Amino acid sequence: MNAINDSIDTGQEQLIADFKVVMDDAEALLKATAHQGDARIEALRAKATESMRKVGAQITASQAKLVANSKKAAVATDAYIHENPWAALGVAGGIGLVLGLLLRRH
């Protein structure tokens, strides 16, 4: 289950990073067209600015949720390892063995 959560968290992190890039590009475009005084462009600029503000708020909320979920996963993992140290050691050893065999082949 943690592997699924980690995959989702990684996907969320990438999505947040992509949105930030898009927002930076949109902001640069808005600044580049700031000198144009057409009423339609002004209306579009205001709409785009409001949309960027909303997306920025959503990104901030997603980041906070991502951090909270990561902390919960870390606490749960720590608790599991303390309750089952031998099982955790066996899993870690098994993963190490499999990785070692895979790396040895290449």
N, C-alpha and C positions, 0 to 999 in steps of 0.2 A: 504494500500500500504506500509506503514512503517513497518508493521509486516512482510511482505514478504521480504523487504530489510533487516530487522533485522535478519531474518532467513538465508538469503544469507550471510550476514556479519559474522554470527556465523559459518556458514559452511566454509567460507573462512578462518576465524581465525583458525579453527580446521585443515584445510588442510595445512595451513602454519606451524602450530605446528608439524604436522605429517612429513612434508617435512624436517623440521629442525632436527627431530630425525633421519630420514633416512640419511640425510647428515652427521650428527655426527657419525653414525655407519659406513658409508662408509669411512669417514675420518680416523676413528680408524682402519679400515681394511687396508687402504692404508699405514698407519704408521706401522702396524704390519708386513706387507710384504715388508717393505722398505729394509731390509737386503738381500732379494733375488735378484740375479743379472741376471736372465734369461731375454733374449731380449724380449720375448713375454710378460712377466710380466711387464717389463718396459713400453712397448707400451700400455698395458692395463691400467697401473697406470696413464700414461700421458693422455689417453683418459678419464678415470674416473675423473681425476683432472679437466680437461677442462669441462666435463659435470657438475661437481659439481659447478664450477665457474658460468656457465650459469644459472643453477637452482638457485643459490644464488642470482644472479642479478634479476631473475624473482620474487623470493620471496620478495626481497626488493621493487621491483616495485609494487607488489600486496599489500604489507603492506602500502605503501604510498597511493595507491588508496583506500584501506580500511579506512584509517584514514580520507582521504578527503571526502569519502562518508558518514562516520559517522558524520563529522562536518556539512556537508550539511543537513543531516537528523535532527541534533540537532537544527540548525538554522531554518529549516522549521517548526519543532515542536514548537519551541519557538514563531515563528511568528503566527502560527495558534492559539496557546493558548492565545496570547495577543489580537488577533482579535476576538476570540470566547471564552471568559473566562467561560461563563455559560455552553456552550456546552461541553467544556473540563471538567468542574466540574461535569456535569451530567454523562459523560462517565466514569470518574474516580469513581464516587459514584456507578454507575451501576456495574462496574467491582468489586469494593469492596464488594457490596452486594452479587453478584454471588459467589465470592470466600468465603465469610463468610458462605453462605449456604452450599457450597460444603465441607468446612472444618468442619462444624458442624455435618455433616452426618458421618464423619469418626471418 
